[in-house]
Amino acid sequence: MNSLDSTTEIRHAPLPDGLKEGLADTSLGPLHYVRAGSGTPLVLIHGGFGNWKHWHANIGPLAQRHTVFAIDLPGFGASCNAAPDSSIEQLARPVAQAIGAMCATLPPALRDEPPGIAAFSFGTAVAVTIAQLAPDAVRALLLVNPPGLGPVSAEVRAIQARAAETARTRGLRAGLEITLRELMVHDPALATPAMLDLLEDCVRQSRFVSRMLSRSVHLRPMLAALAMPVHVALGENDPHQRHELVERRAWLEHDLGKDGVSVFAGTGHWLQYEQAARFNALALDFFEDGRE
């Protein structure tokens, strides 16, 4: 397992002192997480080809008001493996078990408070499935650039194909640079060597390929079945979203209300990193409201 200190050069916001690692036992095996802060529980779920470091810019600010648990999904990071043909439900059940185990470590006064969940990209499908399986165990959901809002754009397919071909011919890092600059962030100043280091670390630790499973998700009926507060944050310049941004925003506002959607201008897919300050403020306000 890589030392947490190895993230020193890639922190967009300082990670809090005393960041702790843990393993939560599940029916699938141990799931790895990092923990920081105190207060009501907040679980962070990363995206595909990622791990807890997808949230490196958010853990510190969110931990000022919450006990933050940033988890590695099965088959990612330092967690146990998942079967290659796992369904969303087969991934979500052990994650729900891990969340229960993590929350059981909280002080008695906080153990009965259901956690909020913030999830990114592929992780949003896992989070929504957890909320369907155990609705009383989730207080509120904040979903960042989720899949399943409509068809995958030709632009995304082209970027991913070119990045894959470049990785085959010129090496993983060269392929990841295309992904970072053309898909993950909109501001080229944020596509730094340090961010490439982070993404390369995430990808090299990923054993579960989530792309086809992610593309099988149909989010609208899943959201319609939920009763807890839900907020969706979209990047205006995310190639996953911008080809249908107006239509997707319209139906999300219809289903969730106008306060249930935020569109972040000048932002790509990795919204919580590219607009960390605004995202952190949104998350803190949303999860505070979700307690009422």
PAZAPA-4460 file (N, C-alpha, C; in steps of 0.05 Angstrom, whole numbers, plus 32768, in hexadecimal, padded with zeros to 4 digits):
% residues 292
    n_x    n_y    n_z   ca_x   ca_y   ca_z    c_x    c_y    c_z   seq   type   mol
   8011   7FE8   8000   8000   8000   8000   8012   8019   8000     1      M     A
   800B   802C   7FEF   801B   8044   7FEF   8017   8054   8008     2      N     A
   802C   8061   8011   802A   8072   8029   8018   808A   8022     3      S     A
   8009   8092   8036   7FF8   80AA   8033   800A   80C3   802E     4      L     A
   8022   80C2   8039   8034   80D9   8036   803C   80DD   8019     5      D     A
   8039   80C9   8008   8040   80CC   7FEC   802E   80DF   7FDD     6      S     A
   8018   80E7   7FE9   8005   80FA   7FDC   800D   8117   7FE1     7      T     A
   8022   811C   7FF0   8029   8137   7FF8   802B   814A   7FE0     8      T     A
   8037   8140   7FCA   803C   8152   7FB3   8024   8156   7FA2     9      E     A
   800E   8147   7FA7   7FF7   8149   7F95   7FDE   8154   7FA2    10      I     A
   7FE1   815F   7FB9   7FCA   8169   7FC8   7FC1   8184   7FBD    11      R     A
   7FA8   8185   7FB4   7F9D   819F   7FAC   7F94   81AE   7FC4    12      H     A
   7F8C   81A1   7FD9   7F86   81AC   7FF3   7F93   819A   8008    13      A     A
   7F9E   81A5   801E   7FAC   8194   8031   7F9A   817E   803C    14      P     A
   7FA4   8166   803C   7F97   8151   804B   7F9B   8155   8068    15      L     A
   7F88   814F   8079   7F8A   8155   8095   7F9F   8144   80A3    16      P     A
   7FAB   814F   80B8   7FBD   8140   80C8   7FAD   8129   80D5    17      D     A
   7FBA   8112   80D9   7FAC   80FC   80E5   7F9A   80EC   80D3    18      G     A
   7F9D   80EF   80B9   7F8E   80DE   80A6   7F95   80C1   80AB    19      L     A
   7F80   80B1   80AF   7F84   8096   80B7   7F7A   8082   80A2    20      K     A
   7F88   806C   809F   7F7F   8057   808E   7F71   8041   809E    21      E     A
   7F5F   8033   8090   7F51   801D   809D   7F48   8008   8089    22      G     A
   7F40   7FF1   8093   7F35   7FDC   8083   7F1A   7FD4   808F    23      L     A
   7F05   7FD3   807F   7EEB   7FCA   8088   7EE5   7FAF   807D    24      A     A
   7EDF   7F9C   808F   7ED8   7F81   8086   7EBD   7F80   8078    25      D     A
   7EBC   7F71   8062   7EA3   7F6E   8053   7EA1   7F51   804A    26      T     A
   7E8B   7F49   803F   7E87   7F2E   8035   7E9A   7F28   801D    27      S     A
   7EA3   7F3D   8010   7EB5   7F3A   7FF9   7ED2   7F39   8001    28      L     A
   7ED8   7F46   8018   7EF3   7F49   8021   7EF7   7F64   802D    29      G     A
   7F0F   7F6B   8035   7F13   7F86   8042   7F13   7F9C   802D    30      P     A
   7F05   7FB2   8034   7F05   7FCA   8024   7F15   7FE0   8032    31      L     A
   7F27   7FED   8024   7F39   8001   802F   7F2B   801C   802F    32      H     A
   7F32   802C   8043   7F28   8048   8044   7F3B   8059   8053    33      Y     A
   7F39   8073   804F   7F46   8087   8060   7F31   8096   806F    34      V     A
   7F39   80A0   8086   7F26   80AE   8098   7F32   80C7   80A2    35      R     A
   7F21   80DC   80A5   7F2A   80F5   80B0   7F13   8104   80BC    36      A     A
   7F19   8115   80D0   7F05   8126   80DB   7EF3   811A   80F0    37      G     A
   7EDF   8129   80F8   7ECB   8120   810B   7EB1   812C   8103    38      S     A
   7E9C   8124   8111   7E81   812D   810A   7E71   8118   80FB    39      G     A
   7E5C   8121   80EF   7E4A   810E   80E1   7E59   8100   80CA    40      T     A
   7E52   80E7   80C5   7E61   80D8   80B1   7E5B   80E0   8094    41      P     A
   7E70   80E1   8084   7E6E   80E7   8067   7E81   80D4   8059    42      L     A
   7E76   80C4   8046   7E85   80B0   8037   7E8A   80BB   801B    43      V     A
   7EA3   80B8   8011   7EAA   80C1   7FF7   7EB1   80A8   7FE6    44      L     A
   7EA5   80A6   7FCE   7EA9   808F   7FBD   7EB4   8099   7FA2    45      I     A
   7ECB   808E   7F9A   7EDA   8097   7F83   7ECE   808C   7F69    46      H     A
   7EDA   8095   7F53   7ED1   808C   7F38   7EE2   8075   7F2D    47      G     A
   7EDC   806E   7F14   7EEA   8058   7F07   7F08   805E   7F04    48      G     A
   7F18   8049   7F05   7F36   804C   7F03   7F40   805F   7F19    49      F     A
   7F33   8060   7F30   7F3A   8072   7F45   7F3E   8064   7F5F    50      G     A
   7F41   8074   7F74   7F41   806B   7F8F   7F3B   8084   7FA0    51      N     A
   7F3F   8082   7FBA   7F37   8098   7FCC   7F44   80B3   7FC4    52      W     A
   7F5B   80B2   7FB6   7F69   80CB   7FAE   7F59   80DC   7F9B    53      K     A
   7F44   80D1   7F8E   7F33   80E3   7F7E   7F28   80FA   7F8F    54      H     A
   7F29   80F7   7FAA   7F1D   810A   7FBC   7F33   8119   7FCC    55      W     A
   7F4C   8119   7FC2   7F61   8125   7FD1   7F5D   8143   7FD7    56      H     A
   7F4E   8151   7FC5   7F49   816D   7FC9   7F32   8173   7FDB    57      A     A
   7F24   815F   7FE4   7F0B   8162   7FF3   7F0B   8158   800F    58      N     A
   7F1C   8144   8015   7F1B   8137   802F   7F20   814B   8045    59      I     A
   7F35   815B   8043   7F3B   816E   8058   7F25   8182   805E    60      G     A
   7F1B   8191   804A   7F05   81A3   804F   7EEB   8196   805A    61      P     A
   7EE4   817E   804F   7ECC   8171   8058   7ECF   8166   8074    62      L     A
   7EE8   815F   807B   7EED   8154   8096   7EEB   8169   80AC    63      A     A
   7EE9   8182   80A5   7EE5   8197   80B9   7ECA   8195   80C6    64      Q     A
   7EB7   8188   80B9   7E9C   8185   80C4   7E93   8169   80C6    65      R     A
   7EA1   8156   80B9   7E97   813B   80B8   7EAE   8127   80BF    66      H     A
   7EA6   810F   80C7   7EB8   80F9   80C6   7EB7   80EE   80A9    67      T     A
   7ECD   80F2   809B   7ECE   80EB   807E   7EDA   80CF   807B    68      V     A
   7ECD   80BE   806D   7ED7   80A4   8066   7ED9   80A3   8047    69      F     A
   7EF2   80A3   803C   7EF6   80A1   801F   7EFE   8084   801A    70      A     A
   7EEE   8075   800C   7EF1   8058   8009   7EFC   8051   7FEE    71      I     A
   7F0A   803B   7FED   7F12   802F   7FD3   7EFE   8019   7FCD    72      D     A
   7EF1   801B   7FB5   7EDE   8007   7FAD   7EEB   7FEB   7FA9    73      L     A
   7EDC   7FD6   7FA9   7EE8   7FBB   7FA3   7EF5   7FBB   7F88    74      P     A
   7F0E   7FB1   7F87   7F1D   7FB0   7F6E   7F2D   7FC9   7F68    75      G     A
   7F2D   7FDC   7F7B   7F3B   7FF5   7F78   7F4C   7FFB   7F90    76      F     A
   7F61   800B   7F8C   7F72   8014   7FA2   7F7C   7FFC   7FB3    77      G     A
   7F7A   7FFE   7FCD   7F84   7FEA   7FDF   7F6E   7FD7   7FE9    78      A     A
   7F57   7FD8   7FDC   7F41   7FC6   7FE4   7F44   7FAA   7FD7    79      S     A
   7F33   7F98   7FE1   7F34   7F7D   7FD5   7F2A   7F7D   7FB8    80      C     A
   7F2E   7F67   7FAA   7F26   7F66   7F8F   7F08   7F61   7F8C    81      N     A
   7EFE   7F66   7F74   7EE3   7F60   7F6C   7EE3   7F4E   7F54    82      A     A
   7ED0   7F3D   7F51   7ECE   7F2C   7F39   7ECB   7F3E   7F20    83      A     A
   7ED8   7F37   7F0A   7ED7   7F48   7EF2   7EBB   7F4D   7EE8    84      P     A
   7EA9   7F3A   7EEC   7E8D   7F3C   7EE2   7E7A   7F46   7EF8    85      D     A
   7E84   7F53   7F0D   7E73   7F5C   7F23   7E5E   7F70   7F18    86      S     A
   7E46   7F6E   7F23   7E31   7F82   7F1E   7E34   7F99   7F31    87      S     A
   7E25   7FAE   7F2B   7E24   7FC5   7F3E   7E1C   7FBC   7F59    88      I     A
   7E08   7FAB   7F5B   7DFE   7FA2   7F75   7E14   7F92   7F83    89      E     A
   7E23   7F82   7F75   7E38   7F72   7F82   7E4F   7F83   7F8C    90      Q     A
   7E53   7F9B   7F80   7E66   7FAE   7F8B   7E5A   7FBE   7FA2    91      L     A
   7E41   7FC5   7F9F   7E34   7FD7   7FB3   7E30   7FC9   7FCE    92      A     A
   7E2A   7FAF   7FCE   7E24   7FA2   7FE8   7E3C   7FA2   7FFB    93      R     A
   7E54   7F9A   7FF2   7E6A   7F9C   8005   7E72   7FB9   800C    94      P     A
   7E6D   7FCC   7FFA   7E73   7FE7   8001   7E5F   7FF0   8017    95      V     A
   7E46   7FE8   8015   7E32   7FEF   802A   7E3A   7FE2   8044    96      A     A
   7E45   7FC9   8043   7E4E   7FBC   805C   7E66   7FCC   8068    97      Q     A
   7E78   7FD5   8056   7E8F   7FE4   8060   7E86   7FFE   806D    98      A     A
   7E73   800B   8061   7E69   8025   806C   7E5D   8020   8088    99      I     A
   7E4E   800A   808B   7E44   8003   80A5   7E5A   7FFE   80B9   100      G     A
   7E6F   7FF0   80B1   7E86   7FEA   80C3   7E95   8004   80CA   101      A     A
   7E98   8015   80B6   7EA7   802E   80BC   7E97   8040   80CF   102      M     A
   7E7D   8042   80CB   7E6C   8053   80DC   7E6A   8047   80F8   103      C     A
   7E6E   802D   80FB   7E6D   8021   8116   7E85   8029   8127   104      A     A
   7E9A   8034   811A   7EB1   803E   8129   7EAD   805A   8134   105      T     A
   7E97   8067   812D   7E92   8082   8135   7E8B   8083   8153   106      L     A
   7E8D   809A   8160   7E83   809D   817B   7E65   8096   817D   107      P     A
   7E5C   808C   8194   7E40   8083   8196   7E2C   8098   818D   108      P     A
   7E31   80B1   8191   7E1D   80C6   818A   7E1A   80C9   816C   109      A     A
   7E2D   80BF   815C   7E2C   80C2   813F   7E25   80A8   8130   110      L     A
   7E24   8092   813F   7E21   8078   8131   7E06   8074   8125   111      R     A
   7DF2   8082   812F   7DD7   807E   8124   7DD1   8091   810E   112      D     A
   7DE3   80A3   8107   7DDF   80B7   80F2   7DE7   80AA   80D8   113      E     A
   7DD4   80A6   80C5   7DDC   809B   80AB   7DF0   80AE   809D   114      P     A
   7E03   80A3   808F   7E17   80B3   8082   7E0C   80C0   8068   115      P     A
   7E17   80D8   8062   7E14   80E2   8047   7E28   80D5   8035   116      G     A
   7E23   80D3   801B   7E35   80C8   8008   7E39   80DB   7FF1   117      I     A
   7E53   80E2   7FEC   7E5A   80F0   7FD4   7E69   80DD   7FC2   118      A     A
   7E61   80DC   7FA8   7E6D   80C8   7F96   7E73   80D5   7F7C   119      A     A
   7E88   80CB   7F6E   7E92   80D6   7F55   7E91   80C2   7F3F   120      F     A
   7E86   80CA   7F28   7E87   80BA   7F10   7E7C   809E   7F14   121      S     A
   7E8B   8089   7F0E   7E82   806E   7F12   7E78   8069   7F2E   122      F     A
   7E85   8075   7F42   7E7E   8072   7F5E   7E61   807A   7F63   123      G     A
   7E56   808C   7F53   7E3A   8095   7F58   7E27   807E   7F54   124      T     A
   7E2D   806C   7F40   7E1B   8055   7F3C   7E1C   8042   7F54   125      A     A
   7E33   803F   7F60   7E35   802F   7F79   7E26   803D   7F8F   126      V     A
   7E29   8057   7F92   7E1B   8065   7FA8   7DFD   8064   7FA5   127      A     A
   7DF3   8068   7F8D   7DD5   8067   7F89   7DCB   804B   7F8E   128      V     A
   7DDA   8037   7F87   7DD2   801B   7F8C   7DD1   8015   7FAA   129      T     A
   7DE5   801F   7FB9   7DE5   801C   7FD6   7DCB   8029   7FE1   130      I     A
   7DC5   8041   7FD7   7DAD   804F   7FE1   7D93   8040   7FDB   131      A     A
   7D93   8031   7FC4   7D7C   8021   7FBD   7D7B   8008   7FCF   132      Q     A
   7D92   7FFC   7FD5   7D92   7FE3   7FE5   7D8C   7FE9   8002   133      L     A
   7D95   8000   800C   7D92   8006   8028   7D8B   8023   802C   134      A     A
   7D73   802C   8024   7D6C   8048   8024   7D6E   8055   8040   135      P     A
   7D6A   8046   8055   7D6B   8052   8070   7D88   8056   8079   136      D     A
   7D9B   804B   806A   7DB7   804D   8072   7DC6   8064   8064   137      A     A
   7DB8   8074   8054   7DC5   808A   8046   7DB4   80A3   804B   138      V     A
   7DC2   80B8   8055   7DB4   80D1   805B   7DAE   80E2   8042   139      R     A
   7DC2   80E4   8031   7DC0   80F5   8019   7DD6   80ED   8006   140      A     A
   7DD2   80F3   7FEC   7DE5   80EC   7FD7   7DED   8104   7FC7   141      L     A
   7E07   8108   7FC4   7E12   811D   7FB2   7E21   810F   7F9C   142      L     A
   7E17   8111   7F83   7E22   8102   7F6C   7E30   8115   7F59   143      L     A
   7E4A   810F   7F54   7E5B   8120   7F43   7E5F   8113   7F28   144      V     A
   7E55   8120   7F13   7E58   8117   7EF7   7E52   80F9   7EF4   145      N     A
   7E3A   80F1   7EFB   7E33   80D5   7EFA   7E30   80CB   7EDD   146      P     A
   7E34   80B1   7ED9   7E2D   80A4   7EC0   7E0F   809F   7EC0   147      P     A
   7E05   8095   7EAA   7DE9   808C   7EA9   7DD5   80A1   7EA5   148      G     A
   7DDE   80BA   7E9E   7DCA   80CF   7E98   7DC2   80D0   7E7B   149      L     A
   7DCF   80C0   7E6B   7DC9   80C0   7E4E   7DDF   80B1   7E3F   150      G     A
   7DDF   80B1   7E25   7DF3   80A3   7E16   7E0F   80AF   7E19   151      P     A
   7E23   809E   7E17   7E3F   80A7   7E18   7E45   80B6   7DFE   152      V     A
   7E52   80CD   7E01   7E57   80DE   7DE9   7E6D   80D2   7DD8   153      S     A
   7E6B   80D9   7DBE   7E80   80D1   7DAB   7E9B   80DD   7DB3   154      A     A
   7E9A   80F5   7DBF   7EB3   8102   7DC8   7EC1   80F2   7DDE   155      E     A
   7EB1   80E8   7DF1   7EBD   80D7   7E06   7EC9   80BE   7DFB   156      V     A
   7EBA   80B1   7DE9   7EC5   8098   7DDE   7EDF   809D   7DCE   157      R     A
   7EE0   80B4   7DC0   7EF8   80BA   7DB1   7F10   80C0   7DC3   158      A     A
   7F0B   80CF   7DD9   7F21   80D5   7DEC   7F2B   80BC   7DF8   159      I     A
   7F19   80AB   7E01   7F21   8092   7E0E   7F30   8080   7DFB   160      Q     A
   7F27   807E   7DE2   7F35   806D   7DCF   7F51   8078   7DC9   161      A     A
   7F53   8092   7DC6   7F6E   809E   7DC1   7F80   809B   7DD9   162      R     A
   7F76   809E   7DF1   7F86   809B   7E09   7F8F   807E   7E0B   163      A     A
   7F7E   806B   7E06   7F85   804F   7E07   7F9B   8048   7DF3   164      A     A
   7F98   8051   7DDA   7FAC   804C   7DC6   7FC7   8059   7DCD   165      E     A
   7FC6   8071   7DD7   7FDE   807E   7DDF   7FEC   806F   7DF6   166      T     A
   7FDC   8065   7E09   7FE8   8056   7E1F   7FF5   803D   7E15   167      A     A
   7FEA   8030   7E00   7FF6   8018   7DF5   8010   801D   7DE6   168      R     A
   8011   8034   7DD8   8028   8039   7DC7   803D   804A   7DD5   169      T     A
   8035   805B   7DE8   8048   806E   7DF4   804A   806B   7E12   170      R     A
   803A   805A   7E1E   803B   8056   7E3B   8023   8061   7E49   171      G     A
   801E   8056   7E61   8006   805D   7E70   8005   807B   7E76   172      L     A
   801B   8087   7E7D   801A   80A3   7E85   8012   80B5   7E6E   173      R     A
   801B   80AF   7E56   8014   80BF   7E3F   7FF6   80BD   7E39   174      A     A
   7FEA   80A5   7E3D   7FCE   80A2   7E3A   7FBE   80B1   7E4F   175      G     A
   7FC8   80B0   7E67   7FBA   80BD   7E7D   7FBB   80DC   7E7A   176      L     A
   7FD0   80E6   7E6D   7FD1   8103   7E69   7FBB   810C   7E57   177      E     A
   7FB4   80FC   7E43   7F9D   8102   7E32   7F83   8102   7E42   178      I     A
   7F80   80ED   7E52   7F68   80EB   7E63   7F66   8103   7E76   179      T     A
   7F7C   810B   7E83   7F7B   8121   7E96   7F75   813B   7E88   180      L     A
   7F82   8141   7E72   7F7F   815B   7E65   7F64   815E   7E55   181      R     A
   7F5A   8148   7E4A   7F43   814A   7E39   7F29   8141   7E45   182      E     A
   7F2B   8133   7E5B   7F12   8128   7E67   7F10   8130   7E85   183      L     A
   7F25   812C   7E94   7F22   8130   7EB1   7F20   814D   7EB9   184      M     A
   7F31   815E   7EAE   7F30   817B   7EB5   7F2D   818C   7E9C   185      V     A
   7F21   81A3   7EA0   7F1D   81B6   7E8A   7F34   81CB   7E8A   186      H     A
   7F3E   81D2   7EA1   7F53   81E6   7EA4   7F6E   81D8   7EA0   187      D     A
   7F7C   81DE   7E8A   7F96   81D0   7E85   7FAB   81D5   7E9B   188      P     A
   7FA8   81EB   7EAA   7FBB   81F0   7EBF   7FBA   81DB   7ED6   189      A     A
   7FA3   81CD   7ED7   7FA0   81B8   7EEC   7FAA   819D   7EE3   190      L     A
   7FB2   819A   7ECA   7FBC   8181   7EC0   7FDA   8180   7EC5   191      A     A
   7FE2   817F   7EDE   7FFE   8181   7EE6   800B   8165   7EE8   192      T     A
   8025   8164   7EE8   8033   814A   7EEC   802A   813D   7F06   193      P     A
   8025   814D   7F1B   801C   8141   7F34   8001   8133   7F32   194      A     A
   7FEF   813F   7F21   7FD5   8132   7F1D   7FD8   8119   7F0C   195      M     A
   7FEA   8119   7EFA   7FF0   8101   7EEB   7FFB   80EB   7EFD   196      L     A
   800B   80F3   7F11   8015   80DF   7F24   7FFE   80D3   7F33   197      D     A
   7FEB   80E4   7F3C   7FD4   80D9   7F4B   7FC3   80C6   7F3A   198      L     A
   7FBD   80CE   7F21   7FAD   80BD   7F10   7FBB   80A3   7F09   199      L     A
   7FD5   80A5   7F04   7FE4   808C   7EFE   7FE4   8079   7F16   200      E     A
   7FE7   8084   7F2E   7FE5   8074   7F46   7FCA   8066   7F48   201      D     A
   7FB5   8076   7F43   7F9A   806A   7F44   7F96   8054   7F30   202      C     A
   7F9E   8059   7F17   7F9A   8045   7F02   7FAA   802C   7F07   203      V     A
   7FC3   802F   7F10   7FD3   8017   7F15   7FC9   8006   7F2C   204      R     A
   7FB9   8011   7F3D   7FAD   8002   7F53   7F91   7FF7   7F4C   205      Q     A
   7F87   7FFE   7F34   7F6C   7FF5   7F2C   7F6D   7FDA   7F1F   206      S     A
   7F5D   7FC7   7F2A   7F5B   7FAC   7F1E   7F3F   7FA7   7F12   207      R     A
   7F2C   7FB7   7F18   7F11   7FB3   7F0E   7F0B   7FC7   7EF8   208      F     A
   7F03   7FBE   7EE1   7EFD   7FCF   7ECA   7EDF   7FD6   7ECB   209      V     A
   7ED9   7FEF   7ED0   7EBD   7FF7   7ED6   7EAF   8003   7EBE   210      S     A
   7EBD   8008   7EA8   7EB1   8019   7E93   7E97   800E   7E88   211      R     A
   7E97   7FF4   7E80   7E7E   7FE9   7E74   7E68   7FE8   7E89   212      M     A
   7E6E   7FE2   7EA2   7E5A   7FE1   7EB6   7E4E   7FFD   7EBB   213      L     A
   7E60   8011   7EBA   7E57   802D   7EBD   7E44   8034   7EA7   214      S     A
   7E4A   802B   7E8E   7E39   8033   7E77   7E1F   8023   7E77   215      R     A
   7E1C   800F   7E88   7E03   8001   7E89   7DEF   800D   7E9C   216      S     A
   7DF7   8022   7EAA   7DE6   802E   7EBF   7DD1   8041   7EB1   217      V     A
   7DB9   8040   7EBB   7DA4   8053   7EB3   7D9B   8061   7ECD   218      H     A
   7DA5   8079   7ED1   7DA3   8086   7EEB   7D87   8091   7EF1   219      L     A
   7D79   809B   7EDD   7D60   80A9   7EE3   7D4C   8097   7EF3   220      R     A
   7D46   807F   7EEA   7D33   806F   7EFB   7D3F   8068   7F16   221      P     A
   7D59   8066   7F18   7D65   8060   7F32   7D61   8078   7F45   222      M     A
   7D65   8090   7F3B   7D61   80A8   7F4C   7D44   80AB   7F53   223      L     A
   7D32   80A4   7F41   7D15   80A8   7F46   7D0C   8096   7F5D   224      A     A
   7D1A   8081   7F62   7D12   806F   7F78   7D1C   8077   7F93   225      A     A
   7D2C   808C   7F95   7D38   8095   7FAE   7D27   80AA   7FBC   226      L     A
   7D27   80A9   7FD6   7D18   80BC   7FE6   7D2A   80D0   7FF4   227      A     A
   7D44   80CA   7FF7   7D56   80DD   8005   7D5F   80F4   7FF4   228      M     A
   7D69   8109   8000   7D73   8120   7FEF   7D89   8117   7FDC   229      P     A
   7D88   8121   7FC3   7D9C   811B   7FAF   7DA3   8135   7FA1   230      V     A
   7DBD   8139   7F9D   7DC6   8150   7F8D   7DDA   8145   7F79   231      H     A
   7DD8   814F   7F60   7DEA   8147   7F4A   7DFA   8160   7F42   232      V     A
   7E15   815C   7F41   7E27   8171   7F38   7E33   8169   7F1D   233      A     A
   7E30   817B   7F09   7E39   8175   7EEE   7E4E   818A   7EE6   234      L     A
   7E63   8180   7ED7   7E76   8192   7ECC   7E6D   819C   7EB1   235      G     A
   7E6C   81B6   7EAD   7E62   81C2   7E94   7E73   81B8   7E7C   236      E     A
   7E8D   81B3   7E81   7E9F   81AB   7E6B   7EA8   818E   7E6E   237      N     A
   7E99   817E   7E7C   7E9F   8162   7E7D   7E96   8155   7E64   238      D     A
   7EA8   8148   7E54   7EA0   813C   7E3B   7E8B   8126   7E3F   239      P     A
   7E88   811C   7E58   7E73   8108   7E5E   7E58   8115   7E5E   240      H     A
   7E57   8130   7E63   7E3D   813D   7E68   7E36   8152   7E53   241      Q     A
   7E4A   8160   7E48   7E44   8179   7E3A   7E34   8176   7E20   242      R     A
   7E35   815E   7E14   7E26   815A   7DFB   7E08   815A   7E00   243      H     A
   7E00   8155   7E19   7DE3   8155   7E1F   7DDE   8164   7E39   244      E     A
   7DEF   8177   7E3F   7DED   8184   7E59   7DD2   8191   7E5E   245      L     A
   7DC7   819F   7E4A   7DAD   81AD   7E4E   7D97   8199   7E54   246      V     A
   7D96   8183   7E44   7D81   816F   7E48   7D84   8161   7E63   247      E     A
   7D9D   815A   7E6A   7DA1   814C   7E83   7D9A   815D   7E9B   248      R     A
   7DA3   8176   7E9A   7D9C   8188   7EB0   7D7E   818C   7EB2   249      R     A
   7D70   818D   7E9C   7D53   8191   7E9D   7D45   817A   7EAB   250      A     A
   7D4C   8161   7EA4   7D3D   814B   7EB0   7D46   8147   7ECD   251      W     A
   7D5F   814D   7ED4   7D67   814C   7EF0   7D58   8161   7F00   252      L     A
   7D55   8179   7EF5   7D46   818D   7F04   7D29   8185   7F07   253      E     A
   7D1E   8178   7EF2   7D03   816F   7EF4   7CFF   815A   7F0A   254      H     A
   7D12   8148   7F0B   7D10   8132   7F1F   7D19   8139   7F3B   255      D     A
   7D2E   814A   7F3C   7D3A   8150   7F57   7D34   816C   7F61   256      L     A
   7D28   817C   7F4F   7D24   8198   7F56   7D3C   81A9   7F4D   257      G     A
   7D37   81C3   7F4A   7D4D   81D5   7F40   7D64   81D6   7F54   258      K     A
   7D5F   81D1   7F6D   7D75   81D1   7F81   7D83   81B6   7F82   259      D     A
   7D7B   81A3   7F71   7D87   8189   7F71   7D9D   8186   7F5D   260      G     A
   7DA4   819B   7F4E   7DB8   819A   7F39   7DCA   81B2   7F3A   261      V     A
   7DE4   81AE   7F37   7DF7   81C4   7F33   7E08   81BF   7F1A   262      S     A
   7E0C   81D3   7F0A   7E1E   81D1   7EF3   7E36   81E3   7EF8   263      V     A
   7E4D   81D8   7EF8   7E66   81E6   7EFE   7E72   81F0   7EE4   264      F     A
   7E72   820A   7EE0   7E7D   8215   7EC7   7E9B   8210   7EC5   265      A     A
   7EA4   820C   7EAC   7EC1   820A   7EA7   7ECE   81F2   7EB5   266      G     A
   7EBF   81DC   7EB7   7EC8   81C5   7EC7   7EC4   81AB   7EB7   267      T     A
   7ED8   819A   7EB9   7ED7   8180   7EAC   7ECC   816B   7EBE   268      G     A
   7ED5   8152   7EBA   7EC9   813B   7EC8   7ED0   813A   7EE5   269      H     A
   7EE9   8140   7EEC   7EF3   813E   7F07   7EEC   8157   7F17   270      W     A
   7ED3   815C   7F19   7EC8   8175   7F23   7ED1   817B   7F3F   271      L     A
   7ED1   8167   7F51   7ED8   816D   7F6D   7EF5   8174   7F71   272      Q     A
   7F06   816F   7F5D   7F22   8179   7F5E   7F24   8194   7F50   273      Y     A
   7F18   8196   7F38   7F1C   81AE   7F29   7F0F   81C7   7F36   274      E     A
   7EF8   81C3   7F43   7EEA   81D8   7F51   7EE7   81D1   7F6F   275      Q     A
   7EFE   81CA   7F7B   7EFD   81BF   7F96   7EEF   81D2   7FAA   276      A     A
   7EF6   81EB   7FAA   7EEB   81FD   7FBE   7ECC   81FF   7FBC   277      A     A
   7EC3   8202   7FA3   7EA6   8204   7F9F   7E98   81E9   7FA5   278      R     A
   7EA5   81D3   7F9D   7E99   81B9   7FA3   7E97   81B4   7FC1   279      F     A
   7EAD   81BA   7FCF   7EAD   81B5   7FEC   7E98   81C5   7FFA   280      N     A
   7E94   81DE   7FF1   7E7F   81EF   7FFD   7E63   81E3   7FF8   281      A     A
   7E5F   81DB   7FDF   7E46   81CE   7FD8   7E41   81B5   7FE9   282      L     A
   7E55   81A4   7FEC   7E52   818B   7FFB   7E4B   8191   8018   283      A     A
   7E5A   81A4   8024   7E55   81AA   8040   7E38   81B5   8044   284      L     A
   7E2F   81C6   8032   7E14   81D1   8035   7DFF   81BB   8030   285      D     A
   7E04   81AB   801B   7DF0   8196   8014   7DED   8182   802A   286      F     A
   7E03   8178   8035   7E00   8163   804A   7DF6   816E   8064   287      F     A
   7DFB   8188   8069   7DEF   8194   8081   7DD0   8196   807D   288      E     A
   7DC8   819E   8065   7DAB   819F   8060   7D9E   8183   8060   289      D     A
   7DAE   816F   8057   7DA3   8154   8056   7D9E   8148   8071   290      G     A
   7DA8   8155   8086   7DA3   814A   80A1   7D88   8153   80AC   291      R     A
   7D7C   8168   809F   7D63   8173   80A9   7D4B   8162   80A0   292      E     A
***
